[in-house]
Structure formats: C-alpha cells, structure tokens
Amino acid sequence: MTMDSVGAVDAALAAAPVVAILRGLAPDEAIAVVEALHDAGIRAAEVPLNSPSPFETIALLCRHFGERMVIGAGTVTDSRDVDRLADIGARICVAPNCDLAVIARAAARGMVPMPGVASPSEAFRAYEAGARWLKYFPAGEAGLATIRALGPVMPKDARFVAVGGVGAANAAAFLGGGCDAIGVGSELYRPGMAVEAIAAAARALVAAATTPLPRPPALITNPGATISESPLLDRTGETLLFVDPVLSALHHVRLSDGSTTSVATDVPVNAIGWRGETLIGLADEAIVELDPATGAARMLVAVDVGSGCRFNDMTIDANGTVWAGTMHRGLLSGRGALFRIDAANRAARVCDGLGVCNGIAMADDHTQLYLVDTLSRTLIRFPVLNGGEGVGEPVIVSDFMGLAGKPDGMALDAAGHAVVAMWGGAGVVELGSDGALLRHHALPAPHVSSLCVDVAGDLLVTTSRMRLTPERADATGSGGLYRIARG
C-alpha cells in the first residue's frame, strides 16, 4: 500500500467523513453525478462492481477527477478484479465481506482495502491482513453499539466506516459514537435521480456529518400537559408561555430556573401570539384577547370556520394580521382552511382544501408563509401577495418521506430554515429551503407537539401526554418543556 493512496483516503475522509456509494451509476451520467457530490464537499466515492460497465465508469472518473476525488470500487469479492482496478487508477477497494485474499491483493497493488466486517473476530482478522479502514456492515443501531465496544480494544490506527442504515438523520450519532466515516448509498444516489436532487441530498449529508453532535435535550419543566401548544416568549425573552387546550391552561415558565405557574383560561385556547403588546388567543371558532396573568378572554371576532371544523394554529405578522388554520374535528381530509384576520379583525378565508393546519410561520421578509398539513404530512409554502392581502399558489416544500412521526408545530430559525416537531416521532427535524433534511434532534418523549426558537438560537420544545399511559408519560418526560442547544 503506497503512502499516496493512504494519504489521499485519509485526507478525503478528514475533509468530509462520507464515502458515496454509487450503485447503478452508468458512464454517461458519472461525471455530472460526482461533480455534484464534489461541489457539496464529498471527496470519496465508490462504484460497486454490480453496476453497469463499472470498470469503464471507474476509469472515466479517475481520469476526470485526478486528485480532486478519491475514486474506488465496491462489492469487490474476487481478488482477480483487484489488478484491473489498480490498473485503471482506483484507490479504494471496498468489499461486503472479509476476504483475506482481496485485502492482501488490494494492499499489494497500492489500494486502500475497506473490507466488510460484522463481528469483532472479523474486524481483527481484517486488520491483521493489512486493512486499516474497516467497513462495518450492516451497521444500524446494533452495529453502532458494537463499534463503540470495539473501539477501545482495536489497535489505535484501526478506523471504522459504518454502512447500512446510516444517513443524514443519524450521521452525527454514528460519527460521535466511534465511527470515523459513513458510507451512504440510496439516500445520495439512485439511477435516474436528478442531479439537483443528488446535490441537495449531498449538501444535507455533509452538513449532518460535519456538524458536532448536539448536546442531549434538557428537560426544563414538566407541568404534565395533555397537549402542549404554541410556545411563545414573553416580551423580555425570559419567560415562555404555552397553552394546553385540553385542560384550558396557560403555562408560564421562567427559563432561568424552570419555575412554572399556570392559570386557567376562560375558553380552550389552541394557539397564542403577540399583536403588539397584546396577547392574542385562538379559540375554536374565534379570535380572543387573552390576559396572560389571569387567563381571562375577551372576544375580538367570531369566525365561521365551517361545519364540524375548528381553528388549530396561527401566526401573527408584523402588521397585526392573524393567519389562522383550521381542521375538521373528525380529521376529514380537505376540510381544513387558511384564514386571514386583519388588524381590524375582519376575517377572510384565503385557502381551502387543506387537512389539519399546524405550524404556521411567516418569513421575516413577509414574502412567504409556511404551513404544516399534518394530515397529508406536507410542509407547504405560500407566496404572500400585495404586502399581506392574501396568498398565491402554494408549493410543497417537503413530504417528510422516511422520517418517523407526523409533522406538527413548526418555527423558522434565523437562517429561514423550517424546524418541525414530529408527533409520534420522538424528535425535531431541521429542513433546508429545498426541503432537504439538515439535522434531526431526538427527544425521549414520543409526542413532540410544538417549538419556538429563543434569542440564542436554541429550540424550546413542548411535548404531550395524550394517548400515553401515565407510566409511559412519566418515564419519558412527556408533557414537559425541553431545551435543545444548537450553539
């Protein structure tokens, strides 16, 4: 094994600890696909030998990229293929198994072997045969536990690449749990996938793989909310308010020490927001002014939301306009709607045909309105027309494919990224403007209902006890308020 290959692989995986697995890549699309990966920051890629014309593709990539990318082959199970790969410039020899002959031949031809191992005995045999990068396959959560245990007993120069069940959603957990790199396939590339989609997936993966593992969520307080909704900072930024519409409660949490006081509201309040210095509440079929100290509600306007429907969530823009969404009480699809209630409390229906409206947020520049439709599992973006007089034709930003749970409450952070609570998914996800997953934050509570972003950029996340046994709710901290530090 030459120092050139070893140094090149080490440098590539130090720059971004990702090996792109390009199964099915054909020669005619190879350069465009790998250029997209390179532009996103990925520096290592392998083409499995069960792809169409793999040797032609690998040779083409080696010639085109030279020192810019480390190119190799995957699914190498026959030592006779190693010489041909070395002759065309491949630097990595990745295998699904621990074949000592393949390892030895790859090392002898100046390539970096990455044999597949799935047990401690295979890991030690591969190392003794000359492999220093060990592909733990299939990884998954069980594999991560084994890698954690193996790390302290393996030689110090042994390194693990986790492959199988690894992607942007859990990259930080693997890389922070004993893995030195990850190998990712179908999340990055599938035959026929558009180059733009490959680029977006690669950016999201690199961001996830190079972002330090976040600190675990911290429980601030647990008032035992059945459903906790609409967390909102007070005007000092020192106290958080949120409501429980099931128990008709308004909670006040002092963030410095978690001390909590609660008041009963005159009516069930589904969401709250500031209109200037006035606290506005969203009742089932009305907008009310809410006294934060006593919970007293004063009617501002009753709204005809439609038979069998009720208001569910809202946001208030800088002009004092309330943008409020509805849902059908029986969860019928297509019965939800978006309403606009201006500063003079004149209500107008601006969009029909929605499901369960949640997580409504206005972009800082007031040109885009975001809305989560929990029933259809979509994040929708509307253009805002004429300075807030209405909304235009919506587009779907994300369908949350592959993510656990249902999207619920949402906030926009300082970068304009949507941060979404996943009900039933025990977590919060951060999405890019194109809907790509940027980051996943796990929580112990299964039902994550809503969140907001504090002045430091941390997430203040509410959770709910609904549909949980008291024992499970208590064990998971459900019904409580958590802080997720992002600094």
Beta strands, then each sheet from edge to edge (+ up, - down):
strand 1: 18-21
strand 2: 44-48
strand 3: 70-74
strand 4: 92-94
strand 5: 112-114
strand 6: 116-117
strand 7: 133-136
strand 8: 159-163
strand 9: 181-184
strand 10: 218-221
strand 11: 229-233
strand 12: 239-244
strand 13: 249-254
strand 14: 260-264
strand 15: 271-275
strand 16: 278-282
strand 17: 286-290
strand 18: 297-302
strand 19: 309-316
strand 20: 322-328
strand 21: 336-341
strand 22: 347-354
strand 23: 357-362
strand 24: 368-373
strand 25: 378-385
strand 26: 390-391
strand 27: 395-398
strand 28: 406-412
strand 29: 418-423
strand 30: 427-431
strand 31: 437-442
strand 32: 448-453
strand 33: 459-463
strand 34: 481-484
sheet 1: 5+ 4+ 3+ 2+ 1+ 9+ 8+ 7+ 6+
sheet 2: 10+ 34- 33+ 32-
sheet 3: 11+ 12- 13+ 14-
sheet 4: 15+ 16- 17+ 18-
sheet 5: 19+ 20- 21+ 22-
sheet 6: 23+ 24- 25+ 26-
sheet 7: 23+ 24- 25+ 27-
sheet 8: 28+ 29- 30+ 31-
end
